[in-house]
Amino acid sequence: MILKLLYVKLTLDKIPEILKFISETFPAVDVVSLNSLIVSEVIKNRGEELIPNRDEIMLSINETLDLARKNDIEALYNYGIFPSA
């Protein structure tokens, strides 16, 4: 079962906790997909509020990946759509 996580500035510190809760509650989860926002006019207009910078997102991604490894959960992610600087 795949768990899809969306990286938004407002939820960065919660994503590792969400993965932990879901993996403990639903042991069938064996893949986690890390996803950024799809660029749209709404996102562009609220970018400062919604889109994390590289440092912010990398901390959350690293914590999530560490937790996934500890729980034998495969992780899928695409850096191409995350901020590069």
Buried (B, 14 or more C-beta within 10 A) or exposed (E): EEBEBEBBBEBBEEBBEBBBEBBEEEEEBBEBBBBBBEEEEEBEEEEEEBBBEEEBBBBBBEBBBEBBEEBEBEBEBEEEEBBEE
